[in-house]
Amino acid sequence: MKDVIYSINGPVVTVKDTSTFGMAEMVYVGNAGLIGEVISVSEARTTIQVYENTTGLLVGEPVKGTGAPLSATLGPGIMENIFDGIERPLTDIAQKNGAFIATGVHVDSLDMARRWDVTVTVKPGDSVSGGTVVATCPETSIITHKSMVPPDISGVVTWAAENGQYTVTDPICKITTASGEEKTVCLAQKWPIRTPRPVAAREPIGRPLITGQRVIDTLFPIAKGGTAAIPGGFGTGKTMTQHQLAKWSDADIIIYVGCGERGNEMTQVLNEFRELIDPKSGKPMTERTVLIANTSNMPVAAREASIYTGITLAEYYRDMGYDVAMMADSTSRWAEALREISGRLEEMPAEEGFPAYLPSRLAAFYERAGCVQSLSGAAGSVSIIGAVSPQGSDFSEPVTQNTKRFVRCFLALDKSLAYARHYPAINWTMSYSEYYEDLDPYYTEHLGEKFCTMRGRILGLLSEENKLMEIVKLIGSDVLPDSQKVVIETARVIRTGFLQQNAFHKNDTYVPLDKQMWMMEAILHLYDRAVELVDKGVPVSAMAEAGLFDKLVKVKYEIPNDKPEMFGEYNKELDDMCAQLLAKQTPAAG
């Protein structure tokens, strides 16, 4: 036998003296048929990375090529599923092999026996091209699946099936191409995971991804079709922040990739999403969610592939016209998988042992985000939110620094805030968003010009407080004039009453944009009135004793999301309290 294993080094296998395999070809390795991918080809040897555990693999066992790249199967049945890094359904594997994945398990990505209620949307004589929708079926009660002509096929429909029940492999229509070749289109198609799906045009970004988290929506907005990084050390709440974004963001579909994370975290995601009701539809959250779980005890090479599997599924639903949000948790574990494989290949290491091509791999991944006009003419988007886990919260390490180059929103998590139970622990001095210019027209149109003005004032007060706290640390707060004490007190209200959010409180776990604006307006109203009182000789200590500042901290709990008119009453009460303080002060001054 010609193509046999010559050497095994962890997940890296070589075959000597062969010209059978092409670069990036998917292969079956050994007697067990482990799934692998060709990553290097030379005259002397072919190198393969294996996506399963290679324990027990022997030199001399056969390697068989497939003639095709590693591809994802795209069709109805993806939603509500949980896959491993190479799109094998974990529930099916569990039924076959129990709790742990055995090597050489071959399971179809989609249920081949399930029949779907299909409405065929083409008829004989129709001219079709890549992206044309040929059939639709209800994948879940809230997601309609649109089966499309593969991007590389165009021609005239010569036969179309009747409406009815079909499996993902049943022919839906037949297309004769310009060259006279007949192609059969089914509900499902395959697409190489490392190749971005083609689009008709990339559109400019102009809508925010509304998350219901005040610190993000108001201060550091993420755009639909945009990219964001959430870096933070161990225990700072990266996964919890991504859970909140997955639960509450106004994307149509969520792709959650657990890449090298702990198994109990993925179990938590599964359990929470099953119980959670989607606020838009009133149906279970799982009906618009796909989970890809490649936990820390699963093979390293499959961890590297899981990111690409996730983004390919996201692009597929984007092409149907959906807004998709992809959560990658965490890209650091993905980079560690790159580093491990690179080390086994004996490549020259760059900074901290990561391969020299780490920046280009990160760029290729994040550049697959965007707002597009798909080949079918539908408008869709993919937003990527990647968690980064720098060791020891060191943001100068290579993965964080290179990620900053390719994302436009940076939500830095702070260990001291997390330990002080400030959630989400997003540090407002280290974080930034470059989407203001793109999104401000949207905010102005839907909320008025004052929204952007108030955001600027809030950020200004936080920045001023940061400078004043340096002085307070050195000489204490007593020496500050009352005009500066007002800034410190107002910034405390912003921090505890606006930036801090309670994920377990019904009025605070998700906050709509209009309530966020009313809260900002109330805080700035308080600040303006407090400045007036200081100018008239009322000390800040008297305002604090009267509960002027503490009153506003409780607003987030006391005013329901659907009753913004109550803010008018709150502002009136604040005005009355200020008038009483001024009345007490005036006789004393006399």
PEDAZI-V102055 format. One record per residue. N is the residue number from 0. SS is DSSP state (@ for helix, = for strand, . for the rest). OMEGA is omega as a letter, one per 20 degrees, with the letter a starting at -180 (none if undefined). D_LAST is the distance of its C-alpha to the last C-alpha in Angstrom with 2 decimals. Layout:
# PEDAZI-V102055
N SS OMEGA D_LAST
N SS OMEGA D_LAST
This chain:
# PEDAZI-V102055
0 . a 106.08
1 . a 104.38
2 . r 100.60
3 = a 99.78
4 = r 96.95
5 = r 97.52
6 = r 94.42
7 = r 91.36
8 = a 88.11
9 . r 85.53
10 . a 84.76
11 = a 86.64
12 = r 90.34
13 = r 92.88
14 = a 96.15
15 = r 98.72
16 . r 101.01
17 . r 100.01
18 . a 99.25
19 . a 98.77
20 . r 94.98
21 . r 92.52
22 . r 89.05
23 . r 86.38
24 = r 89.16
25 = a 88.62
26 = r 91.32
27 = a 92.50
28 = r 92.96
29 . a 95.45
30 . a 97.46
31 . r 94.29
32 . r 93.22
33 = a 89.78
34 = r 87.66
35 = a 87.17
36 = r 86.40
37 = a 88.18
38 = r 85.74
39 = r 88.22
40 = r 91.74
41 . a 94.14
42 . a 97.90
43 . a 98.04
44 = r 95.69
45 = a 93.28
46 = a 90.02
47 = r 88.48
48 = a 85.19
49 = a 85.70
50 . r 82.99
51 . a 84.26
52 . a 84.96
53 . r 88.04
54 . r 88.99
55 . r 92.74
56 . a 93.49
57 . r 96.70
58 . r 98.15
59 . r 100.88
60 . a 99.26
61 = r 99.32
62 = a 96.58
63 = r 96.81
64 = r 95.08
65 = a 93.74
66 = a 93.83
67 = r 90.23
68 = r 86.78
69 . a 84.46
70 = r 83.15
71 = r 80.86
72 = a 82.31
73 = a 80.13
74 . r 80.56
75 . a 79.40
76 . r 78.64
77 . a 76.19
78 . r 73.14
79 . a 72.32
80 . r 74.48
81 = a 73.90
82 = r 76.02
83 . a 76.68
84 . a 76.37
85 . r 79.62
86 . r 79.02
87 . a 81.05
88 = a 79.63
89 @ r 78.66
90 @ r 79.25
91 @ r 82.86
92 @ r 83.35
93 @ r 81.99
94 @ a 84.50
95 @ a 87.32
96 @ a 86.42
97 . a 83.71
98 . a 80.34
99 . a 81.40
100 . r 82.75
101 . r 86.39
102 . r 87.80
103 . r 89.84
104 . r 88.26
105 . a 88.97
106 . r 86.83
107 . r 86.30
108 . a 82.74
109 . r 82.82
110 . a 84.58
111 . a 87.89
112 . a 89.10
113 . r 86.08
114 . a 86.67
115 = r 83.92
116 = a 83.66
117 = r 84.20
118 = a 83.81
119 = a 85.84
120 . r 84.26
121 . r 87.19
122 . r 90.67
123 . a 93.93
124 . r 93.88
125 . r 90.14
126 = a 89.34
127 = r 86.93
128 . a 85.46
129 . r 83.32
130 . r 80.25
131 . r 81.72
132 = a 80.88
133 = a 84.20
134 = r 83.04
135 = r 79.99
136 = r 79.57
137 = a 76.70
138 . r 76.06
139 . a 73.34
140 . r 71.75
141 . a 69.02
142 . r 70.96
143 = a 73.89
144 = r 76.19
145 = r 77.72
146 = a 80.94
147 = r 81.51
148 . r 84.46
149 . a 84.33
150 . a 83.05
151 . a 86.50
152 . r 88.45
153 . a 88.93
154 = a 91.70
155 = r 92.92
156 = r 92.77
157 = r 96.36
158 = r 95.67
159 = a 92.66
160 . r 92.45
161 . r 91.72
162 . a 88.43
163 = a 88.75
164 = a 88.20
165 = r 88.78
166 . a 88.23
167 . a 86.52
168 . r 89.97
169 . r 91.66
170 = r 92.35
171 = r 90.04
172 = r 91.58
173 = a 94.06
174 = r 93.40
175 = a 96.07
176 . a 94.78
177 . a 95.94
178 . r 98.49
179 . a 100.01
180 . r 98.72
181 = r 97.61
182 = r 94.36
183 = r 93.28
184 = r 89.57
185 = r 88.32
186 . a 84.94
187 . r 84.33
188 = r 84.64
189 = r 84.28
190 = r 82.12
191 = a 82.04
192 . a 78.72
193 . a 78.35
194 . r 78.84
195 . r 75.90
196 . a 76.87
197 . r 77.32
198 . r 75.04
199 . a 75.43
200 = r 72.19
201 = a 68.93
202 = r 65.94
203 . a 62.53
204 . a 59.73
205 . a 57.10
206 . r 56.06
207 = r 53.93
208 . a 55.34
209 . a 52.70
210 . a 52.39
211 . r 49.43
212 . a 47.94
213 @ a 44.52
214 @ r 44.67
215 @ a 48.04
216 @ a 47.73
217 @ a 44.35
218 @ a 44.16
219 . a 47.83
220 . r 50.05
221 . r 53.82
222 = r 56.07
223 . a 59.00
224 . a 61.94
225 . r 59.78
226 = r 59.94
227 = r 57.45
228 = r 57.67
229 = r 55.90
230 = r 56.42
231 . r 55.39
232 . a 56.82
233 . r 58.26
234 . a 55.95
235 . r 53.30
236 . r 54.16
237 @ a 56.39
238 @ r 58.69
239 @ r 55.95
240 @ r 54.17
241 @ r 57.52
242 @ a 58.14
243 @ r 54.86
244 @ r 55.83
245 @ a 59.33
246 @ a 58.09
247 @ a 55.42
248 . a 56.20
249 . r 57.43
250 . r 60.80
251 . a 63.89
252 = r 65.73
253 = r 64.77
254 = a 67.18
255 = a 66.06
256 = r 68.03
257 = a 67.75
258 = r 69.31
259 . r 70.01
260 . a 67.25
261 . a 67.71
262 @ a 69.78
263 @ r 67.25
264 @ r 64.65
265 @ r 67.12
266 @ r 67.88
267 @ r 64.18
268 @ a 64.08
269 @ a 67.15
270 @ a 65.87
271 @ a 62.37
272 @ r 63.76
273 @ a 66.26
274 @ a 63.55
275 . r 61.05
276 = r 61.07
277 . a 60.71
278 . a 57.61
279 . a 59.35
280 . a 62.62
281 . r 62.07
282 . r 65.16
283 = a 65.50
284 @ a 64.08
285 @ a 67.50
286 @ r 68.97
287 @ a 67.37
288 = r 67.44
289 = r 70.09
290 = r 69.89
291 = a 71.80
292 = r 71.89
293 = a 73.35
294 . a 71.97
295 . r 72.10
296 . r 75.44
297 . a 77.19
298 . a 79.32
299 @ a 77.47
300 @ r 79.31
301 @ r 78.36
302 @ r 74.70
303 @ a 75.17
304 @ a 76.70
305 @ r 74.11
306 @ a 71.52
307 @ r 74.16
308 @ a 75.29
309 @ a 71.73
310 @ r 71.08
311 @ r 74.49
312 @ r 73.68
313 @ a 70.31
314 @ a 72.08
315 @ r 74.63
316 @ r 72.03
317 @ a 70.14
318 @ r 73.41
319 . a 73.39
320 . r 70.06
321 . r 67.68
322 = a 64.44
323 = r 65.12
324 = r 62.77
325 = r 64.55
326 = r 62.98
327 = a 64.76
328 = j 63.93
329 . a 64.47
330 @ r 65.83
331 @ r 65.79
332 @ r 68.47
333 @ r 70.41
334 @ r 70.19
335 @ r 71.41
336 @ r 74.40
337 @ a 75.13
338 @ a 74.96
339 @ a 77.32
340 @ r 79.89
341 @ r 79.62
342 @ r 80.30
343 @ r 83.38
344 . r 84.59
345 . r 84.25
346 . r 82.16
347 . a 80.37
348 = r 76.86
349 . a 73.74
350 @ r 70.30
351 @ r 69.99
352 @ r 73.43
353 . r 72.48
354 = a 75.12
355 . a 74.73
356 . r 74.70
357 @ a 71.53
358 @ a 69.35
359 @ r 71.95
360 @ r 72.26
361 @ a 68.48
362 @ a 68.41
363 @ r 71.34
364 @ a 69.60
365 @ r 66.15
366 . r 67.77
367 . r 69.35
368 . r 65.95
369 = r 65.14
370 = a 65.00
371 = r 68.53
372 = a 70.82
373 . a 73.64
374 . r 77.33
375 . a 77.27
376 . a 74.53
377 . r 71.84
378 = r 68.38
379 = r 67.41
380 = r 65.39
381 = r 65.41
382 = a 62.16
383 = r 62.63
384 = a 60.07
385 = r 61.47
386 = r 60.16
387 = a 60.70
388 . r 61.00
389 . a 60.63
390 @ r 61.71
391 @ a 58.89
392 @ a 56.34
393 . a 57.65
394 . r 56.94
395 . a 59.06
396 . a 62.30
397 @ a 64.83
398 @ r 64.42
399 @ a 60.63
400 @ r 60.88
401 @ r 63.77
402 @ r 62.13
403 @ a 59.05
404 @ a 61.44
405 @ r 62.64
406 . a 59.64
407 . r 56.67
408 = a 54.20
409 = a 53.48
410 . a 51.59
411 . r 51.30
412 = a 50.93
413 . a 49.06
414 @ a 50.37
415 @ r 46.99
416 @ a 45.47
417 @ a 48.55
418 @ r 48.38
419 . a 44.69
420 . r 45.91
421 . a 44.23
422 . i 46.66
423 . a 47.87
424 . a 47.56
425 = a 47.46
426 . a 45.76
427 . r 43.59
428 . a 43.83
429 . a 47.65
430 . r 48.56
431 = r 49.19
432 = r 50.77
433 . a 52.67
434 . a 52.88
435 @ a 49.61
436 @ a 51.50
437 @ a 54.21
438 @ a 52.00
439 @ r 48.95
440 @ r 50.95
441 @ a 51.58
442 @ a 47.90
443 @ a 46.91
444 @ a 49.62
445 @ a 48.89
446 @ a 45.11
447 . a 43.83
448 . a 42.65
449 @ a 39.25
450 @ a 41.03
451 @ r 42.14
452 @ a 38.82
453 @ r 36.91
454 @ r 39.53
455 @ r 38.94
456 @ r 35.18
457 @ r 35.85
458 @ r 38.40
459 @ r 36.03
460 @ r 33.31
461 @ r 36.06
462 @ r 37.38
463 @ r 34.02
464 @ a 33.46
465 @ r 36.94
466 @ a 36.10
467 @ a 32.82
468 @ r 34.69
469 @ r 37.01
470 @ a 34.12
471 @ r 32.81
472 @ a 36.37
473 @ a 36.46
474 @ r 33.11
475 . a 31.21
476 . a 28.29
477 . a 25.51
478 . a 25.78
479 . r 25.31
480 . a 22.17
481 @ r 20.45
482 @ r 22.15
483 @ r 25.46
484 @ r 24.62
485 @ r 24.16
486 @ a 27.70
487 @ a 29.10
488 @ r 27.67
489 @ r 28.88
490 @ r 32.23
491 @ r 32.59
492 @ r 32.20
493 @ a 34.83
494 @ a 37.14
495 @ a 37.04
496 @ a 36.32
497 @ a 38.39
498 @ a 40.94
499 . a 41.92
500 . a 44.25
501 . a 46.00
502 . a 49.69
503 . r 50.25
504 . a 47.55
505 . a 48.81
506 . a 45.67
507 . a 45.27
508 . r 48.81
509 . a 49.18
510 . r 46.36
511 . a 47.35
512 @ a 46.06
513 @ r 43.93
514 @ r 42.00
515 @ a 41.54
516 @ r 40.00
517 @ r 37.62
518 @ r 36.55
519 @ a 35.86
520 @ r 33.89
521 @ r 31.71
522 @ a 31.07
523 @ r 30.17
524 @ r 27.94
525 @ a 26.06
526 @ a 25.92
527 @ r 24.62
528 @ r 21.82
529 @ r 20.95
530 @ r 20.92
531 @ a 18.53
532 @ r 16.09
533 @ r 16.52
534 @ a 15.92
535 . r 12.47
536 . r 11.67
537 . a 13.18
538 . r 15.71
539 @ r 19.34
540 @ r 19.85
541 @ r 17.53
542 @ a 19.64
543 @ r 22.78
544 @ r 21.99
545 . r 21.44
546 . a 24.90
547 @ a 24.04
548 @ a 26.76
549 @ a 29.27
550 @ a 29.41
551 @ r 31.01
552 @ a 33.59
553 . a 35.26
554 @ a 35.69
555 @ r 39.13
556 @ a 40.48
557 @ r 38.74
558 . r 39.59
559 . a 43.39
560 . a 45.00
561 . a 46.13
562 . a 42.76
563 . a 40.59
564 . r 38.91
565 @ r 36.89
566 @ r 34.84
567 @ r 33.22
568 @ r 32.05
569 @ a 30.77
570 @ r 28.74
571 @ r 27.27
572 @ r 26.34
573 @ r 24.65
574 @ r 22.64
575 @ r 21.62
576 @ r 20.62
577 @ r 18.52
578 @ r 16.78
579 @ r 16.10
580 @ a 14.72
581 @ r 12.36
582 @ r 11.32
583 @ a 10.78
584 @ a 8.78
585 @ r 6.31
586 @ r 4.92
587 @ r 5.37
588 @ r 3.83
589 . none 0.00
